[in-house]
């Protein structure tokens, strides 16, 4: 079965700092990769997803992620964070065979200081 | 509807009681998922429905947990004889399809269950 690791549990940054959140998965086959975000008091919402093609994926609000197959990684990046990016970020994977349920990492709480 | 809705938003119950949680998916979404999120942890898959196919129950943690879905509409998750370890946020998600690029899952606001 697949698993997802997010090694940073809580990240604190100042506004305008650059962000990189790590995500590693374990699964030997083809995967679909996702980053979800949960702003305080709101639903989980999709930031970006990778299914195939260009491994550098751009999402909403200036976020991007790069799929590095050899490293089983799908790290999330943003060049300059804003206070409004304070949220919890979840990496998730589904396998292309079933493409059904998502397997989530434990999440990273990002706090951006104004 | 505009999005996935869940009810109740909060539920407090006593140990040993049964609870029923409801999910209304986005209209037209054939796939429906239930997840559980314990405090400080990621989401755990519980069960998946796709159209009229038999549900994938592989994530249900015990036989106290069950879920139903009528066609492509409302789903209910039932927890019998609740235990304190059942305390969590229960999230429902729906998607247009279960495979391919249309399987983006849209999440509801969740039901926060507290078992005393």
gemmi code that builds the backbone of each chain (N, CA, C; Angstrom):
import gemmi

chains = {
    "A": [
        ("UNK", (0.847, -1.195, 0.000), (0.000, 0.000, 0.000), (0.881, 1.244, 0.000)),
        ("UNK", (0.330, 2.298, -0.576), (1.119, 3.519, -0.646), (1.074, 4.263, 0.679)),
        ("UNK", (2.085, 5.110, 0.891), (2.099, 5.977, 2.063), (2.702, 7.317, 1.658)),
        ("UNK", (2.396, 8.332, 2.442), (2.864, 9.689, 2.150), (3.479, 10.269, 3.408)),
        ("UNK", (4.644, 10.879, 3.257), (5.324, 11.490, 4.396), (5.486, 12.990, 4.188)),
        ("UNK", (5.088, 13.731, 5.186), (5.358, 15.166, 5.203), (6.190, 15.407, 6.454)),
        ("UNK", (7.426, 15.730, 6.257), (8.354, 15.759, 7.378), (8.257, 17.034, 8.205)),
        ("UNK", (7.758, 18.099, 7.596), (7.637, 19.354, 8.341), (6.242, 19.419, 8.940)),
        ("UNK", (6.151, 19.386, 10.261), (4.828, 19.435, 10.873), (4.348, 20.872, 11.040)),
        ("UNK", (5.274, 21.771, 11.336), (4.904, 23.170, 11.510), (6.043, 24.029, 10.965)),
        ("UNK", (5.685, 24.924, 10.075), (6.663, 25.833, 9.473), (6.219, 27.259, 9.756)),
        ("UNK", (7.139, 28.068, 10.217), (6.845, 29.476, 10.505), (7.756, 30.336, 9.637)),
        ("UNK", (7.144, 31.220, 8.865), (7.895, 32.093, 7.977), (7.416, 33.527, 8.119)),
        ("UNK", (8.269, 34.428, 7.732), (7.860, 35.823, 7.633), (7.360, 36.094, 6.218)),
        ("UNK", (6.507, 37.079, 6.094), (6.003, 37.444, 4.760), (7.178, 37.711, 3.825)),
        ("UNK", (6.987, 37.315, 2.576), (7.955, 37.467, 1.486), (9.035, 36.394, 1.489)),
        ("UNK", (9.063, 35.568, 2.509), (10.033, 34.468, 2.500), (9.607, 33.425, 1.483)),
        ("UNK", (10.557, 32.621, 1.046), (10.228, 31.546, 0.112), (9.838, 30.304, 0.896)),
        ("UNK", (8.987, 29.506, 0.264), (8.430, 28.333, 0.927), (8.758, 27.077, 0.136)),
        ("UNK", (9.131, 26.038, 0.847), (9.180, 24.713, 0.242), (8.734, 23.715, 1.298)),
        ("UNK", (7.672, 22.983, 1.002), (7.161, 21.938, 1.888), (7.441, 20.593, 1.250)),
        ("UNK", (8.032, 19.715, 2.042), (8.417, 18.422, 1.513), (7.290, 17.416, 1.515)),
        ("UNK", (7.276, 16.571, 0.500), (6.327, 15.469, 0.409), (7.027, 14.317, -0.280)),
        ("UNK", (7.053, 13.175, 0.380), (7.585, 11.954, -0.223), (6.546, 10.862, -0.127)),
        ("UNK", (6.497, 10.038, -1.129), (5.534, 8.945, -1.132), (6.268, 7.639, -1.370)),
        ("UNK", (5.616, 6.569, -0.978), (6.179, 5.263, -1.254), (5.156, 4.474, -2.043)),
        ("UNK", (5.498, 4.201, -3.265), (4.678, 3.350, -4.142), (5.477, 3.144, -5.399)),
        ("UNK", (5.550, 1.917, -5.843), (6.411, 1.605, -6.970), (5.813, 1.862, -8.331)),
        ("UNK", (4.516, 2.055, -8.403), (3.861, 2.207, -9.694), (3.561, 3.660, -10.023)),
        ("UNK", (2.674, 3.828, -10.984), (2.283, 5.171, -11.417), (1.360, 5.814, -10.393)),
        ("UNK", (1.620, 7.075, -10.113), (0.825, 7.770, -9.102), (0.255, 9.071, -9.652)),
        ("UNK", (-0.820, 9.493, -9.038), (-1.342, 10.845, -9.220), (-1.072, 11.578, -7.915)),
        ("UNK", (-0.648, 12.809, -8.012), (-0.197, 13.534, -6.823), (-0.972, 14.830, -6.654)),
        ("UNK", (-1.233, 15.179, -5.426), (-2.079, 16.324, -5.117), (-1.506, 17.099, -3.924)),
        ("UNK", (-1.768, 18.381, -3.915), (-1.618, 19.189, -2.714), (-2.964, 19.853, -2.442)),
        ("UNK", (-3.428, 19.662, -1.203), (-4.647, 20.306, -0.734), (-4.272, 21.308, 0.351)),
        ("UNK", (-5.110, 22.326, 0.492), (-4.894, 23.327, 1.529), (-6.179, 23.502, 2.323)),
        ("UNK", (-6.019, 23.725, 3.608), (-7.176, 23.997, 4.463), (-6.900, 25.286, 5.230)),
        ("UNK", (-7.564, 26.360, 4.783), (-7.450, 27.628, 5.487), (-8.286, 27.566, 6.764)),
        ("UNK", (-7.940, 28.354, 7.750), (-8.671, 28.301, 9.023), (-10.174, 28.437, 8.821)),
        ("UNK", (-10.910, 27.472, 9.326), (-12.359, 27.523, 9.260), (-12.956, 27.190, 7.903)),
        ("UNK", (-12.140, 26.741, 6.982), (-12.654, 26.451, 5.641), (-12.467, 24.978, 5.278)),
        ("UNK", (-13.080, 24.603, 4.132), (-12.962, 23.235, 3.639), (-11.573, 22.986, 3.083)),
        ("UNK", (-11.231, 21.733, 2.968), (-10.072, 21.346, 2.178), (-10.326, 21.740, 0.739)),
        ("UNK", (-9.330, 22.320, 0.109), (-9.484, 22.645, -1.306), (-8.192, 22.305, -2.042)),
        ("UNK", (-8.357, 21.995, -3.327), (-7.216, 21.566, -4.123), (-6.349, 22.752, -4.525)),
        ("UNK", (-5.045, 22.625, -4.293), (-4.079, 23.633, -4.722), (-3.566, 23.313, -6.128)),
        ("UNK", (-3.176, 22.070, -6.308), (-2.664, 21.642, -7.607), (-2.623, 20.123, -7.646)),
        ("UNK", (-2.450, 19.599, -8.876), (-2.421, 18.157, -9.048), (-1.496, 17.807, -10.201)),
        ("UNK", (-0.961, 16.608, -10.118), (-0.132, 16.078, -11.195), (-0.671, 14.714, -11.607)),
        ("UNK", (-0.909, 14.571, -12.909), (-1.313, 13.269, -13.438), (-0.268, 12.737, -14.401)),
        ("UNK", (0.195, 13.605, -15.302), (1.196, 13.187, -16.278), (1.739, 14.445, -16.945)),
        ("UNK", (2.765, 14.257, -17.782), (3.292, 15.395, -18.536), (4.348, 16.158, -17.774)),
        ("UNK", (4.353, 17.464, -17.940), (5.361, 18.338, -17.327), (5.385, 18.114, -15.818)),
        ("UNK", (6.539, 17.725, -15.276), (6.599, 17.453, -13.844), (6.506, 18.703, -12.975)),
        ("UNK", (6.626, 19.860, -13.577), (6.467, 21.108, -12.818), (5.031, 21.581, -13.008)),
        ("UNK", (4.306, 21.554, -11.925), (2.882, 21.848, -11.993), (2.613, 23.180, -11.293)),
        ("UNK", (1.827, 24.005, -11.951), (1.466, 25.288, -11.335), (0.028, 25.219, -10.852)),
        ("UNK", (-0.189, 25.756, -9.661), (-1.523, 25.739, -9.088), (-2.038, 27.138, -8.836)),
        ("UNK", (-3.021, 27.193, -7.960), (-3.614, 28.485, -7.655), (-2.731, 29.263, -6.686)),
        ("UNK", (-2.955, 30.580, -6.636), (-2.326, 31.475, -5.664), (-0.800, 31.450, -5.711)),
        ("UNK", (-0.236, 31.177, -6.864), (1.205, 31.252, -7.034), (1.982, 30.035, -6.563)),
        ("UNK", (1.285, 28.983, -6.191), (1.954, 27.766, -5.753), (2.354, 26.909, -6.950)),
        ("UNK", (3.419, 26.156, -6.774), (3.832, 25.183, -7.765), (4.433, 23.977, -7.047)),
        ("UNK", (4.505, 22.876, -7.753), (5.103, 21.677, -7.183), (5.837, 20.941, -8.283)),
        ("UNK", (6.896, 20.261, -7.899), (7.678, 19.517, -8.877), (7.696, 18.043, -8.510)),
        ("UNK", (7.304, 17.229, -9.465), (7.331, 15.777, -9.309), (8.713, 15.289, -9.724)),
        ("UNK", (9.435, 14.691, -8.793), (10.731, 14.092, -9.104), (10.587, 12.602, -8.856)),
        ("UNK", (10.408, 11.878, -9.939), (10.095, 10.455, -9.831), (11.209, 9.677, -9.144)),
        ("UNK", (12.449, 10.021, -9.455), (13.582, 9.287, -8.899), (13.694, 9.457, -7.392)),
        ("UNK", (13.131, 10.531, -6.884), (13.172, 10.803, -5.451), (11.825, 10.538, -4.779)),
        ("UNK", (10.849, 10.097, -5.538), (9.504, 9.864, -5.005), (9.023, 11.106, -4.244)),
        ("UNK", (9.257, 12.251, -4.830), (8.926, 13.485, -4.125), (7.995, 14.362, -4.949)),
        ("UNK", (7.282, 15.208, -4.250), (6.350, 16.158, -4.873), (6.290, 17.374, -3.952)),
        ("UNK", (7.377, 18.115, -3.902), (7.479, 19.236, -2.977), (6.715, 20.455, -3.468)),
        ("UNK", (6.130, 21.141, -2.539), (5.338, 22.341, -2.825), (6.205, 23.570, -2.612)),
        ("UNK", (6.086, 24.538, -3.539), (6.918, 25.736, -3.426), (6.097, 26.988, -3.711)),
        ("UNK", (6.573, 28.068, -3.107), (6.037, 29.386, -3.445), (7.173, 30.376, -3.201)),
        ("UNK", (7.461, 31.229, -4.161), (8.629, 32.105, -4.025), (8.504, 33.169, -2.941)),
        ("UNK", (7.274, 33.612, -2.668), (7.104, 34.700, -1.711), (5.749, 34.523, -1.021)),
        ("UNK", (5.777, 34.129, 0.240), (4.509, 33.837, 0.935), (3.885, 35.114, 1.480)),
        ("UNK", (2.572, 35.008, 1.678), (1.815, 36.111, 2.247), (1.147, 35.626, 3.529)),
        ("UNK", (0.751, 36.583, 4.359), (0.073, 36.249, 5.608), (-1.150, 35.369, 5.326)),
        ("UNK", (-1.816, 35.617, 4.211), (-3.028, 34.863, 3.867), (-2.736, 33.408, 3.478)),
        ("UNK", (-1.477, 33.044, 3.352), (-1.128, 31.650, 3.071), (-1.108, 30.795, 4.332)),
        ("UNK", (-1.309, 31.417, 5.479), (-1.371, 30.654, 6.731), (-2.493, 29.628, 6.630)),
        ("UNK", (-2.136, 28.367, 6.773), (-3.092, 27.279, 6.555), (-2.389, 25.961, 6.836)),
        ("UNK", (-3.162, 24.886, 6.732), (-2.569, 23.550, 6.798), (-2.538, 22.970, 5.389)),
        ("UNK", (-1.422, 22.379, 5.045), (-1.192, 21.869, 3.696), (-1.023, 20.359, 3.755)),
        ("UNK", (-1.766, 19.688, 2.871), (-1.734, 18.230, 2.832), (-1.297, 17.749, 1.455)),
        ("UNK", (-0.351, 16.848, 1.449), (0.046, 16.161, 0.229), (-0.738, 14.853, 0.165)),
        ("UNK", (-1.135, 14.443, -1.028), (-1.907, 13.212, -1.168), (-1.536, 12.503, -2.456)),
        ("UNK", (-1.745, 11.210, -2.460), (-1.430, 10.407, -3.639), (-2.561, 9.427, -3.904)),
        ("UNK", (-2.824, 9.183, -5.164), (-3.679, 8.069, -5.543), (-2.940, 7.299, -6.621)),
        ("UNK", (-3.214, 6.019, -6.696), (-2.544, 5.203, -7.692), (-3.378, 5.178, -8.953)),
        ("UNK", (-2.760, 5.169, -10.083), (-3.493, 5.326, -11.337), (-4.362, 4.117, -11.637)),
        ("UNK", (-4.012, 2.974, -11.041), (-4.796, 1.791, -11.326), (-6.232, 1.940, -10.861)),
        ("UNK", (-6.390, 2.374, -9.633), (-7.741, 2.539, -9.116), (-8.175, 3.989, -9.151)),
        ("UNK", (-7.233, 4.883, -8.946), (-7.524, 6.324, -8.913), (-8.728, 6.590, -8.026)),
        ("UNK", (-8.794, 5.904, -6.964), (-9.925, 6.067, -6.073), (-9.522, 6.893, -4.863)),
        ("UNK", (-9.414, 6.237, -3.730), (-9.182, 7.014, -2.527), (-7.798, 7.648, -2.538)),
        ("UNK", (-7.733, 8.761, -1.857), (-6.475, 9.459, -1.670), (-5.820, 8.987, -0.380)),
        ("UNK", (-4.513, 8.850, -0.440), (-3.732, 8.602, 0.766), (-3.045, 9.910, 1.108)),
        ("UNK", (-3.298, 10.399, 2.301), (-2.812, 11.714, 2.705), (-1.600, 11.620, 3.619)),
        ("UNK", (-0.761, 12.653, 3.543), (0.248, 12.848, 4.560), (-0.406, 13.448, 5.796)),
        ("UNK", (0.383, 13.611, 6.837), (-0.164, 14.087, 8.114), (-0.351, 15.599, 8.151)),
        ("UNK", (0.097, 16.284, 7.101), (-0.139, 17.722, 7.020), (0.999, 18.555, 7.558)),
        ("UNK", (1.120, 19.766, 7.037), (2.087, 20.747, 7.517), (1.342, 22.036, 7.811)),
        ("UNK", (1.444, 22.488, 9.038), (0.829, 23.757, 9.408), (1.808, 24.874, 9.064)),
        ("UNK", (1.393, 25.771, 8.187), (2.221, 26.924, 7.822), (1.670, 28.164, 8.509)),
        ("UNK", (2.526, 28.842, 9.229), (2.174, 30.117, 9.831), (3.060, 31.191, 9.218)),
        ("UNK", (2.410, 32.195, 8.628), (3.157, 33.310, 8.044), (2.963, 34.530, 8.928)),
        ("UNK", (4.059, 35.049, 9.401), (4.014, 36.210, 10.284), (4.002, 37.488, 9.463)),
        ("UNK", (3.124, 38.427, 9.833), (3.033, 39.668, 9.052), (4.245, 40.557, 9.271)),
    ],
    "B": [
        ("UNK", (-26.044, 21.008, -5.975), (-25.738, 22.100, -5.073), (-24.394, 22.701, -5.381)),
        ("UNK", (-24.049, 23.752, -4.667), (-22.816, 24.471, -4.925), (-21.602, 23.683, -4.476)),
        ("UNK", (-21.761, 22.896, -3.451), (-20.622, 22.149, -2.941), (-21.114, 20.956, -2.153)),
        ("UNK", (-20.164, 20.223, -1.590), (-20.507, 19.092, -0.755), (-20.962, 19.620, 0.608)),
        ("UNK", (-22.076, 19.128, 1.071), (-22.539, 19.549, 2.387), (-22.608, 18.345, 3.319)),
        ("UNK", (-22.398, 18.627, 4.596), (-22.428, 17.570, 5.598), (-23.213, 18.045, 6.806)),
        ("UNK", (-23.877, 17.092, 7.438), (-24.595, 17.427, 8.653), (-24.558, 16.255, 9.628)),
        ("UNK", (-24.585, 16.521, 10.933), (-24.447, 17.857, 11.519), (-23.009, 18.361, 11.405)),
        ("UNK", (-22.793, 19.608, 11.731), (-21.423, 20.117, 11.703), (-20.662, 19.662, 12.945)),
        ("UNK", (-21.390, 19.536, 14.026), (-20.806, 19.060, 15.283), (-21.739, 18.052, 15.915)),
        ("UNK", (-21.164, 17.031, 16.506), (-21.975, 16.030, 17.198), (-21.218, 15.597, 18.443)),
        ("UNK", (-21.891, 15.738, 19.583), (-21.328, 15.249, 20.832), (-22.215, 14.106, 21.298)),
        ("UNK", (-21.620, 12.990, 21.608), (-22.396, 11.828, 22.014), (-21.706, 11.130, 23.173)),
        ("UNK", (-22.464, 10.269, 23.806), (-21.905, 9.500, 24.902), (-21.398, 8.158, 24.386)),
        ("UNK", (-20.370, 7.693, 25.016), (-19.817, 6.384, 24.668), (-20.914, 5.338, 24.668)),
        ("UNK", (-20.918, 4.523, 23.614), (-21.893, 3.452, 23.516), (-23.118, 3.784, 22.670)),
        ("UNK", (-23.317, 5.082, 22.394), (-24.463, 5.462, 21.560), (-24.117, 5.326, 20.080)),
        ("UNK", (-25.147, 5.223, 19.267), (-24.960, 5.185, 17.814), (-25.079, 6.603, 17.256)),
        ("UNK", (-24.330, 6.882, 16.195), (-24.450, 8.180, 15.527), (-24.564, 7.963, 14.021)),
        ("UNK", (-25.216, 8.930, 13.381), (-25.374, 8.880, 11.928), (-24.952, 10.228, 11.366)),
        ("UNK", (-24.066, 10.163, 10.409), (-23.541, 11.373, 9.769), (-24.000, 11.384, 8.314)),
        ("UNK", (-24.295, 12.565, 7.819), (-24.884, 12.670, 6.491), (-23.994, 13.470, 5.555)),
        ("UNK", (-23.996, 13.063, 4.296), (-23.233, 13.769, 3.266), (-24.096, 13.947, 2.024)),
        ("UNK", (-24.168, 15.179, 1.540), (-24.822, 15.477, 0.266), (-23.735, 15.839, -0.740)),
        ("UNK", (-23.498, 15.000, -1.728), (-22.424, 15.300, -2.679), (-22.854, 16.365, -3.684)),
        ("UNK", (-21.924, 16.787, -4.488), (-22.233, 17.705, -5.570), (-23.072, 16.954, -6.605)),
        ("UNK", (-24.110, 17.596, -7.073), (-24.997, 16.963, -8.034), (-24.222, 16.518, -9.273)),
        ("UNK", (-24.444, 15.261, -9.676), (-23.778, 14.741, -10.858), (-22.484, 14.014, -10.570)),
        ("UNK", (-21.998, 14.119, -9.338), (-20.770, 13.407, -8.978), (-21.111, 11.955, -8.671)),
        ("UNK", (-20.442, 11.061, -9.408), (-20.759, 9.652, -9.243), (-19.963, 8.999, -8.113)),
        ("UNK", (-18.840, 9.567, -7.790), (-17.987, 8.967, -6.762), (-18.123, 9.735, -5.456)),
        ("UNK", (-18.165, 8.991, -4.361), (-18.296, 9.596, -3.033), (-17.374, 8.871, -2.080)),
        ("UNK", (-16.685, 9.621, -1.241), (-15.680, 9.080, -0.323), (-15.955, 9.589, 1.093)),
        ("UNK", (-15.663, 8.746, 2.057), (-15.635, 9.165, 3.459), (-14.202, 9.008, 3.978)),
        ("UNK", (-13.779, 10.035, 4.723), (-12.470, 10.017, 5.362), (-12.651, 10.398, 6.828)),
        ("UNK", (-11.647, 10.056, 7.621), (-11.637, 10.440, 9.024), (-10.326, 11.163, 9.293)),
        ("UNK", (-10.425, 12.234, 10.067), (-9.219, 12.973, 10.432), (-9.155, 13.119, 11.941)),
        ("UNK", (-8.249, 12.383, 12.534), (-8.035, 12.515, 13.971), (-7.145, 13.717, 14.230)),
        ("UNK", (-7.207, 14.218, 15.436), (-6.473, 15.423, 15.802), (-4.990, 15.267, 15.505)),
        ("UNK", (-4.453, 16.196, 14.738), (-3.023, 16.197, 14.448), (-2.575, 15.188, 13.421)),
        ("UNK", (-3.529, 14.564, 12.764), (-3.162, 13.542, 11.780), (-3.746, 13.862, 10.415)),
        ("UNK", (-3.293, 13.141, 9.431), (-3.839, 13.293, 8.095), (-5.158, 12.568, 7.970)),
        ("UNK", (-5.734, 12.654, 6.798), (-7.012, 12.003, 6.556), (-6.809, 10.514, 6.296)),
        ("UNK", (-7.683, 9.712, 6.884), (-7.668, 8.268, 6.647), (-8.895, 7.913, 5.812)),
        ("UNK", (-8.671, 7.175, 4.770), (-9.773, 6.721, 3.925), (-10.632, 5.715, 4.685)),
        ("UNK", (-11.939, 5.824, 4.553), (-12.859, 4.892, 5.186), (-13.585, 4.032, 4.159)),
        ("UNK", (-14.301, 4.684, 3.242), (-15.142, 3.941, 2.312), (-15.361, 4.774, 1.054)),
        ("UNK", (-15.629, 4.070, -0.039), (-15.775, 4.723, -1.344), (-16.961, 4.123, -2.077)),
        ("UNK", (-17.777, 4.973, -2.673), (-18.910, 4.552, -3.501), (-18.696, 5.057, -4.928)),
        ("UNK", (-18.985, 4.228, -5.890), (-18.923, 4.642, -7.292), (-20.191, 4.141, -7.965)),
        ("UNK", (-21.081, 5.063, -8.254), (-22.320, 4.715, -8.934), (-23.060, 3.620, -8.186)),
        ("UNK", (-23.470, 2.609, -8.920), (-24.208, 1.501, -8.328), (-23.332, 0.291, -8.036)),
        ("UNK", (-22.021, 0.475, -8.151), (-21.108, -0.634, -7.868), (-21.040, -0.888, -6.372)),
        ("UNK", (-20.571, -2.071, -6.023), (-20.380, -2.392, -4.607), (-19.339, -1.447, -4.023)),
        ("UNK", (-19.584, -0.928, -2.838), (-18.641, 0.029, -2.251), (-17.328, -0.638, -1.846)),
        ("UNK", (-16.286, 0.158, -1.845), (-14.982, -0.279, -1.347), (-14.921, 0.070, 0.136)),
        ("UNK", (-15.032, -0.949, 0.973), (-15.104, -0.740, 2.413), (-13.764, -0.988, 3.096)),
        ("UNK", (-12.710, -1.035, 2.324), (-11.434, -1.512, 2.847), (-10.855, -0.640, 3.953)),
        ("UNK", (-11.319, 0.599, 4.074), (-10.769, 1.492, 5.088), (-11.553, 1.536, 6.387)),
        ("UNK", (-12.680, 0.872, 6.438), (-13.483, 0.918, 7.665), (-12.713, 0.246, 8.798)),
        ("UNK", (-12.576, 0.922, 9.932), (-11.706, 0.396, 10.998), (-12.301, -0.763, 11.790)),
        ("UNK", (-13.614, -0.897, 11.805), (-14.226, -2.008, 12.531), (-15.639, -2.213, 12.021)),
        ("UNK", (-16.254, -3.301, 12.467), (-17.628, -3.582, 12.006), (-18.657, -2.675, 12.676)),
        ("UNK", (-18.204, -1.790, 13.550), (-19.135, -0.804, 14.106), (-19.423, 0.314, 13.111)),
        ("UNK", (-18.586, 0.382, 12.080), (-18.720, 1.427, 11.056), (-19.422, 0.852, 9.831)),
        ("UNK", (-20.391, 1.594, 9.317), (-21.047, 1.202, 8.078), (-21.481, 2.462, 7.351)),
        ("UNK", (-21.716, 2.323, 6.060), (-22.172, 3.459, 5.281), (-23.087, 2.981, 4.182)),
        ("UNK", (-23.982, 3.878, 3.798), (-24.895, 3.578, 2.709), (-24.941, 4.770, 1.768)),
        ("UNK", (-25.286, 4.465, 0.540), (-25.537, 5.525, -0.429), (-26.612, 5.030, -1.371)),
        ("UNK", (-27.589, 5.863, -1.596), (-28.669, 5.525, -2.502), (-28.376, 6.126, -3.864)),
        ("UNK", (-28.092, 5.282, -4.837), (-27.797, 5.779, -6.172), (-26.604, 6.704, -6.166)),
        ("UNK", (-26.786, 7.887, -6.709), (-25.690, 8.863, -6.750), (-26.047, 10.069, -5.908)),
        ("UNK", (-26.749, 9.816, -4.791), (-27.166, 10.948, -3.965), (-26.570, 10.825, -2.575)),
        ("UNK", (-27.379, 11.127, -1.618), (-26.957, 11.241, -0.227), (-26.308, 9.957, 0.283)),
        ("UNK", (-25.328, 10.160, 1.166), (-24.726, 9.028, 1.848), (-24.804, 9.256, 3.354)),
        ("UNK", (-24.940, 8.162, 4.092), (-24.902, 8.241, 5.544), (-23.821, 7.300, 6.073)),
        ("UNK", (-23.070, 7.789, 7.017), (-22.056, 6.992, 7.718), (-22.587, 6.759, 9.124)),
        ("UNK", (-22.671, 5.504, 9.507), (-23.194, 5.150, 10.829), (-22.084, 4.530, 11.656)),
        ("UNK", (-21.986, 5.006, 12.877), (-21.043, 4.412, 13.830), (-21.866, 3.896, 14.989)),
        ("UNK", (-21.794, 2.608, 15.217), (-22.544, 1.995, 16.314), (-21.662, 1.872, 17.552)),
        ("UNK", (-22.319, 1.962, 18.701), (-21.618, 1.761, 19.980), (-20.322, 2.575, 20.001)),
        ("UNK", (-20.464, 3.866, 19.853), (-19.289, 4.727, 19.712), (-18.317, 4.584, 20.878)),
        ("UNK", (-17.044, 4.733, 20.554), (-15.955, 4.689, 21.530), (-15.231, 6.037, 21.493)),
        ("UNK", (-14.483, 6.320, 22.523), (-13.786, 7.595, 22.586), (-12.793, 7.762, 21.439)),
        ("UNK", (-12.218, 6.659, 20.989), (-11.248, 6.757, 19.894), (-11.908, 7.077, 18.551)),
        ("UNK", (-13.254, 7.067, 18.524), (-13.957, 7.458, 17.297), (-14.017, 8.978, 17.151)),
        ("UNK", (-13.657, 9.694, 18.190), (-13.669, 11.164, 18.127), (-12.725, 11.631, 17.033)),
        ("UNK", (-13.263, 12.415, 16.112), (-12.499, 12.852, 14.942), (-13.395, 13.759, 14.114)),
        ("UNK", (-12.818, 14.320, 13.069), (-13.610, 15.013, 12.051), (-13.827, 14.028, 10.912)),
        ("UNK", (-15.064, 13.852, 10.530), (-15.410, 12.937, 9.451), (-15.718, 13.771, 8.213)),
        ("UNK", (-14.930, 13.533, 7.180), (-15.025, 14.322, 5.952), (-15.591, 13.480, 4.826)),
        ("UNK", (-16.411, 14.111, 4.047), (-16.971, 13.491, 2.858), (-16.435, 14.236, 1.645)),
        ("UNK", (-16.204, 13.520, 0.566), (-15.757, 14.141, -0.680), (-16.494, 13.489, -1.832)),
        ("UNK", (-16.653, 14.230, -2.912), (-17.243, 13.643, -4.115), (-16.431, 14.059, -5.328)),
        ("UNK", (-16.534, 13.269, -6.373), (-15.841, 13.596, -7.617), (-16.682, 13.131, -8.801)),
        ("UNK", (-16.379, 13.719, -9.960), (-17.122, 13.389, -11.171), (-16.939, 11.937, -11.546)),
        ("UNK", (-15.724, 11.440, -11.366), (-15.407, 10.078, -11.775), (-14.379, 9.545, -10.814)),
        ("UNK", (-14.091, 8.286, -10.943), (-13.121, 7.702, -10.020), (-11.763, 7.514, -10.654)),
        ("UNK", (-11.641, 7.870, -11.892), (-10.356, 7.654, -12.553), (-10.070, 8.808, -13.489)),
        ("UNK", (-8.817, 8.927, -13.844), (-8.446, 9.960, -14.797), (-8.431, 11.341, -14.173)),
        ("UNK", (-8.358, 12.328, -15.036), (-8.182, 13.693, -14.549), (-9.458, 14.282, -13.962)),
        ("UNK", (-10.555, 13.561, -14.074), (-11.795, 14.065, -13.493), (-12.005, 13.601, -12.074)),
        ("UNK", (-10.996, 12.976, -11.478), (-11.251, 12.467, -10.145), (-10.825, 13.433, -9.058)),
        ("UNK", (-10.756, 14.740, -9.391), (-10.512, 15.705, -8.330), (-11.626, 15.590, -7.312)),
        ("UNK", (-11.249, 15.426, -6.077), (-12.227, 15.258, -5.010), (-12.510, 16.611, -4.368)),
        ("UNK", (-13.791, 16.890, -4.216), (-14.244, 18.115, -3.571), (-14.741, 17.737, -2.179)),
        ("UNK", (-14.222, 18.429, -1.182), (-14.507, 18.058, 0.195), (-15.596, 18.910, 0.817)),
        ("UNK", (-16.349, 18.286, 1.713), (-17.300, 19.000, 2.520), (-16.628, 19.588, 3.743)),
        ("UNK", (-17.391, 20.286, 4.574), (-16.824, 20.947, 5.754), (-16.525, 19.992, 6.906)),
        ("UNK", (-17.062, 18.793, 6.820), (-16.798, 17.819, 7.870), (-17.807, 17.862, 8.999)),
        ("UNK", (-17.870, 16.757, 9.715), (-18.629, 16.657, 10.966), (-17.631, 16.355, 12.071)),
        ("UNK", (-17.609, 17.230, 13.075), (-16.712, 16.991, 14.215), (-17.459, 16.156, 15.233)),
        ("UNK", (-16.995, 14.934, 15.438), (-17.631, 14.012, 16.375), (-16.809, 13.945, 17.652)),
        ("UNK", (-17.467, 14.169, 18.768), (-16.824, 14.047, 20.074), (-17.577, 12.998, 20.878)),
        ("UNK", (-16.854, 11.983, 21.296), (-17.453, 10.914, 22.100), (-16.962, 11.064, 23.530)),
        ("UNK", (-17.888, 11.299, 24.427), (-17.516, 11.536, 25.832), (-17.382, 10.240, 26.610)),
    ],
}
model = gemmi.Model(1)
for chain_id, residues in chains.items():
    chain = gemmi.Chain(chain_id)
    for i, (resn, *xyz) in enumerate(residues, 1):
        res = gemmi.Residue()
        res.name, res.seqid = resn, gemmi.SeqId(i, " ")
        for name, pos in zip(("N", "CA", "C"), xyz):
            atom = gemmi.Atom()
            atom.name, atom.element = name, gemmi.Element(name[0])
            atom.pos, atom.b_iso = gemmi.Position(*pos), 0.0
            res.add_atom(atom)
        chain.add_residue(res)
    model.add_chain(chain)
structure = gemmi.Structure()
structure.add_model(model)
structure.setup_entities()
